[in-house]
């Protein structure tokens, strides 16, 4: 196995997980202010950094993880590798089908009004 692949895998995992955590903290802290401008800025930054870091990190983790799994018969004989594929796919679907559409709806709401309405807060709780 190439050690460079493992290093790239770890860097991608750090980008992915780090941005997931930071984005959640940004959104939480911004929403605690209840200030429209701060919440709107946070929403914009979360969408941008999700594309830059979360998506890039996720693709990198999958690509390098699959490359490393090939050294173990592609994971066919190792249930934990199969579980990692399944769980990462499941979390990716949640992100793409639930979280990203919510963020875009919130973005539209924030752009359409100078106040943060109840619909925004309902989506935020989801």
N, C-alpha and C positions, 0 to 999 in steps of 0.2 A: 504494500500500500504506500502511496506517495505521501510523505509527511506534509507537503505543501497543501494537499487536498484537505487534510485535517485542520491546518491553520486557517485556510479559507472558510471551512465549515464553521469553525469557532467564531471567526470574525462575523460571518453572516448571521449566526445565531445571536451574537451580541447585538448586532444592528436590529434584528427582528425583535427580540425580546425587550431590548432597551427602549426602542421606540414605542412598543405596545405599552410599556409601563409609563414612560414620560408623557405620551399622548393622554392617557387616562388622568394623570396628575394635572396636566395643563387644563384639560376640560373641567375637572373638578374645581380647581382653584379659580378658574375664570368664572364658572357658574356661581361660585360662592359670593362673588362681588355683586351679582345681579346687574352688572353694568353692561348695557347692550354693546357698546364699542369693544370692550374687553372680550366679551363672549364671542363676538363676530370675528375678532382677530384670532382668538384661540381656535375657533372652528376652521378658519382658513389655514392656519399653520398646521393643524392636525391633518387636514386633507392633503396638504403639500408633503408633509413629512411621511405620511402613510405611503404615498406613491414613491417617494425617494428611498425610504429606509425599510419600512415594513414589507412592502412588495419586493424590493431588491433583496432584502435579507431572506425572505421566505423562498424566493426562487433559488437563491444561492444555497440555502440549507437543503432544499430538495435535490438540487443538482449534485452538490458535493456528497450528500448523504447517500444518494443512489450510487454514485461513483465508488464510495467506500463499501457499500453493501455488495457490489459486484465481486469483491474479494471474499465474500462469505456466501457464495453460490446465489447471489442476487437476493438473499434474504429468505429464500424458499424454505430453508431448513431451520430458520430462526424466527419463532413467533414474535419476538419483541421488535424485530425489524418490520414485520408485517403490521403490527399494531402501530408502529410509528407512522407508517404510510397512512393508515386508516385515520388515526387521530389528527394528524396534520391536515389531511384532506377535509375532515369534518370541521375543524376549526377554520380552515380557509373558506369553506362554504358559508359558515356563519358570518364570517367577516364580509364576504362578497354579497351575500343575499340579505343580510340583516343590517349589519353595522354601517356599511358604506351607503346604502340607500337612506338610512336614517340621517347620516351626516349631511348628505346632499339636500334632503328635505329641510333640515335645520338651517342649512346655508341659505336656501331659498326664502325661508321665513325671516331670517335675520336681514336679508337684503330688501325684503318687501316692506319692512316696518322699522320704526325707530324704537320699538319696545319689544321686550321678550314676552311673548304671549304664552298662554296656558298650553297650547298645542306643542310649542317648543319643549316645555317642561315635561309634558307627557312622553314625548319621544326620548328625552334625556333619561327618564326613569327606565325606559326599555333597555 
